[in-house]
Each structure stands twice: as C-alpha cells, then as structure tokens.
Amino acid sequence: MSWEVSFFALFYAGTVTFSGCIPCTYGKIGSIRQKGKMTVKNKKITKTNAMRMLDKQKRAYTVHEYAWSEDHLDALSVLEKMSQDAGAVYKTIVAVGDRTGVVVGVIPAQNELDLKAFAKVSGNKRIEMLPLKNLEATTGYIRGGCSPIGMKKAFPTYLSHHILDEKTVLVSGGKRGTQIELTPADLMAAAHAKVEEITQEKDE
C-alpha cells in the first residue's frame, strides 16, 4: 500500500472529524460528488475555483473546514485550529514587482516573506505587498480566503523551499474557513509554481 493511500485512509469518504475541523477527501481517493457540491454527513460544501481546478486536473485533495472570525483571519490562527495530524499550514501572499507586476508567494504560516529574496528570484528590483483593497479584483479571492490555486490569472508563483520537507501541506481552499490539503508536488503542478528560498524567520 502506498503512503498516499494509507495517509488518506483516515479521511476516506470524509467521515472523520477532529479539532473542530471537518475533513473530507476529494479527487482520486474517497470522493463524493453531487452536482457540483460535496456532501459529508449531510453537509454540502460548494466548490471554489481552487477545488474545481484540482478536480479538472484530477488531483487528490482533502478539504478541512474550521470556525473563523473577522478578528482571526491570519495564518497563525488557522494553524492553531488544524489537527497535528494534518499537513503544515502555508499562507498565500500577493505582491507586486516593479518589472513583473503581480507575483504570488506561498510560505509557512510561522514565517515571514523576505522581500529582497522574493524580488531577486522573481526577476524584480523592488517588490511590495499588493494593497488589500485590490486583492479581490486582482485574484478573485478575499482576505482570509486567498488560495494560490485558481486565481483570476496565472500569476508567477513561488513556494518556500520548506515545502520540500513536507509530506502534505494546507493552503487556503478559496474561501474563509476552508483549507485544502494536498501533496507539495500537486500544489506545485496546480499552481505552476517554482520552489525558492523566499522567507525569513518571524520576529518574536
């Protein structure tokens, strides 16, 4: 039995609930499909652009739902809500380079983006964060629900090198209160991303 099958066996048909989260597996393993919606224990989950893209590419993923609030939309709050059995939580950062325009970084929740390193690997001299007011118009997603998969356009995307040490990772599912768990290889392929060193340790 492959590690992928044994890992997802815990989530088969989405019948396991833990730490206030509701995980349900989609794609190639334990999928439940019903006219564009997923049903788990009589709970319907409307697919996001990120989920639809993964389905189209036939990539396996697990959806984790959790309670959220306007005051706790940051990645560290998400990290606290995830089970220790789940993959590492990664956050999506959207920035603007002076040469390339919009670029996307995906880094561990507990780390910070190194703007100088990010500018260098993305072919820019300078880079700055995309204003929050422009996030939805640019990506199609809102704060607290911005996924690196399924944005309005295919922006250059870079994954932190830390991802190479992970078996699975969690990124935003494309709406608040939802995380998608998948393998680093599938995330890299789905987001057409490159792996680079773009982080620095978060100041205490």
For each residue, the residues with C-beta under 8 A, 3 or more apart:
1: 5 6
2: 5 6
3: 6 7 167
4: 7 8 29 60 183
5: 1 2 8 9 29
6: 1 2 3 9
7: 3 4 10 167 168
8: 4 5 11 12 25 29 30 60 62
9: 5 6 12
10: 7 16 85
11: 8 14 16 23 24 25 30 62
12: 8 9 15 25 29 30
13: 24 25 30 32 40
14: 11 22 23 24 25 30 32 38 40 41 63
15: 12 40 41
16: 10 11 23
17: 21 22 23
18: 21 23 83 85
19: 81 82 83
20: 66 67 81
21: 17 18 64 65 66 81 82 83 86
22: 14 17 40 41 43 64 65
23: 11 14 16 17 18 62 63 64 65 86 181
24: 11 13 14 32 38 40 45 62 63
25: 8 11 12 13 14 29 30 31 60 61 62 63
26: 31 32 38 51 54 55 60 61 62 63
27: 31 54 55 58 59 60 61
28: 31 58 59 60
29: 4 5 8 12 25 60
30: 8 11 12 13 14 25
31: 25 26 27 28
32: 13 14 24 26 38 39 40
33: 38
34: 37 38 39 44
35:
36: 46 47
37: 34 44 45 46 47
38: 14 24 26 32 33 34 44 45 47 63
39: 32 34 42 43 44 45
40: 13 14 15 22 24 32 43 45
41: 14 15 22
42: 39
43: 22 39 40
44: 34 37 38 39
45: 24 37 38 39 40 63 65 178
46: 36 37
47: 36 37 38 51 52 55
48: 51 52 147 150 173 174 175 178
49: 52 53 140 147 149 150 151 174
50: 53 54 147 149 150 172 173 174 180
51: 26 47 48 54 55 61 63 150 173 174 180
52: 47 48 49 55 56 150
53: 49 50 56 57 149 150 190
54: 26 27 50 51 57 59 61 149 180 182 186 190
55: 26 27 47 51 52 58 59
56: 52 53
57: 53 54 189 190
58: 27 28 55
59: 27 28 54 55 182 186 189 190
60: 4 8 25 26 27 28 29 182 183 186
61: 25 26 27 51 54 180 181 182 186
62: 8 11 23 24 25 26 180 181 182
63: 14 23 24 25 26 38 45 51 173 178 179 180 181
64: 21 22 23 82 86 170 173 178 179 180 181
65: 21 22 23 45 177 178 179
66: 20 21 78 81 82 177 178 179
67: 20 81 177
68: 72 73 77 144 176 177
69: 72 73
70: 73
71:
72: 68 69 77
73: 68 69 70 77 143 144 176
74: 77 78 91
75: 78 79 89 90 91 109
76: 79 80 109 110
77: 68 72 73 74 80 81
78: 66 74 75 81 82 89 91 109 170 179
79: 75 76 82 89 109 110
80: 76 77
81: 19 20 21 66 67 77 78
82: 19 21 64 66 78 79 86 89 170 179
83: 18 19 21 86
84:
85: 10 18
86: 21 23 64 82 83 89 168 170 179 181
87: 166 167 168 169 170 181
88: 108 109 162 166 168 169 170
89: 75 78 79 82 86 108 109 169 170 179
90: 75 106 107 108 109 159 160 163 169 170 171
91: 74 75 78 106 107 108 109 171 172
92: 104 105 106 146 147 148 171 172
93: 104 105 106 107 113 129
94: 102 103 104 105 129 130 135 138 139 146 155
95: 102 103 104 105 113 115 118 127 128 129 130
96: 101 102 103 127 128 129 130
97: 100 101 102 103 119 122 123 124 126 127
98: 124 125 126 127
99: 123 124 125
100: 97 103 122 123 124 156
101: 96 97 155
102: 94 95 96 97 130 138 153 155 156
103: 94 95 96 97 100 118 122 124 127 155 156 157 158
104: 92 93 94 95 148 151 155 156 157 158 191 193
105: 92 93 94 95 113 118 157 158 160 198
106: 90 91 92 93 148 157 158 159 160 163 171 187 191 193
107: 90 91 93 111 112 113 159 160 162 198 199
108: 88 89 90 91 111 160 162 199
109: 75 76 78 79 88 89 90 91
110: 76 79 202
111: 107 108 160 162 199 200 201 202
112: 107 199 200 201 202 203
113: 93 95 105 107 118 198 199 200
114: 117 118 197 198 199 200
115: 95 118 119 127 128
116: 119 120
117: 114 120 121 196 197 198 199 200
118: 95 103 105 113 114 115 121 122 127 158 198
119: 97 115 116 122 124 125 126 127
120: 116 117 124
121: 117 118 158 194 196 197 198
122: 97 100 103 118 119 127 156 158
123: 97 99 100
124: 97 98 99 100 103 119 120 127
125: 98 99 119
126: 97 98 119
127: 95 96 97 98 103 115 118 119 122 124
128: 95 96 115
129: 93 94 95 96
130: 94 95 96 102 134 135 138
131: 134 135
132: 135 143
133:
134: 130 131 137 138
135: 94 130 131 132 138 139 141 142 143 146
136: 139 140 141 142
137: 134
138: 94 102 130 134 135 151 152
139: 94 135 136 146 151 152 155
140: 49 136 150 151 152
141: 135 136 145 146 147 151 172 174 175
142: 135 136 145 146 176
143: 73 132 135 146
144: 68 73 172 176
145: 141 142 172 173 174 175 176 177 178
146: 92 94 135 139 141 142 143 172 174
147: 48 49 50 92 141 150 151 171 172 173 174 180
148: 92 104 106 151 157 171 172 187 191 193
149: 49 50 53 54 171 174 180 187 190 191
150: 48 49 50 51 52 53 140 147 174
151: 49 104 138 139 140 141 147 148 154 155
152: 138 139 140
153: 102
154: 151 192
155: 94 101 102 103 104 139 151
156: 100 102 103 104 122 194
157: 103 104 105 106 148 191 192 193 194
158: 103 104 105 106 118 121 122 193 194 195 196 198
159: 90 106 107 163 184 187 188 191 193 194 195 196
160: 90 105 106 107 108 111 163 195 196 197 198 199
161: 164 195 196 197 198
162: 88 107 108 111 165 166 199
163: 90 106 159 160 166 169 184 187 188 195
164: 161 184 195
165: 162
166: 87 88 162 163 169 184
167: 3 7 87 183
168: 7 86 87 88 181 182 183 184
169: 87 88 89 90 163 166 181 182 183 184 187
170: 64 78 82 86 87 88 89 90 179 180 181
171: 90 91 92 106 147 148 149 179 180 182 187
172: 50 91 92 141 144 145 146 147 148 175 178 179 180
173: 48 50 51 63 64 145 147 178 179 180
174: 48 49 50 51 141 145 146 147 149 150 178 180
175: 48 141 145 172 178
176: 68 73 142 144 145
177: 65 66 67 68 145
178: 45 48 63 64 65 66 145 172 173 174 175
179: 63 64 65 66 78 82 86 89 170 171 172 173
180: 50 51 54 61 62 63 64 147 149 170 171 172 173 174
181: 23 61 62 63 64 86 87 168 169 170
182: 54 59 60 61 62 168 169 171 186 187 190
183: 4 60 167 168 169 186 187
184: 159 163 164 166 168 169 187 188
185: 188 189
186: 54 59 60 61 182 183 189 190
187: 106 148 149 159 163 169 171 182 183 184 190 191 193
188: 159 163 184 185 191 193 194 195
189: 57 59 185 186 192
190: 53 54 57 59 149 182 186 187
191: 104 106 148 149 157 159 187 188
192: 154 157 189
193: 104 106 148 157 158 159 187 188
194: 121 156 157 158 159 188
195: 158 159 160 161 163 164 188
196: 117 121 158 159 160 161
197: 114 117 121 160 161
198: 105 107 113 114 117 118 121 158 160 161
199: 107 108 111 112 113 114 117 160 162
200: 111 112 113 114 117
201: 111 112
202: 110 111 112
203: 112
204:
